[in-house]
Amino acid sequence: INARSETAAGSRMFRPLWEHGRAIVFADGWFEWKQQNGVKQPFFIYRKDGNPLLLAAIGKPPFENG
């Protein structure tokens, strides 16, 4: 789920994660979907030089669940 930084800190859904679950994530890229001729087409966004991207993330680490 994408969240805007302007609203995530105050959102009921994202507020607990914003306060304690911020991280940097390495990624090769991500998909964006664009409507073309009535069909959704995936586009993979990545760096031309092949280096990883650094993305901001909020979430809860899975190891906290035992």
Buried (B, 14 or more C-beta within 10 A) or exposed (E): EEBEEEEBBEEEEBEEBBEEBEEEEEEEBEEEEEEEEEEEEEEEEEEEEEEEEEEEEBEEEEEEEE
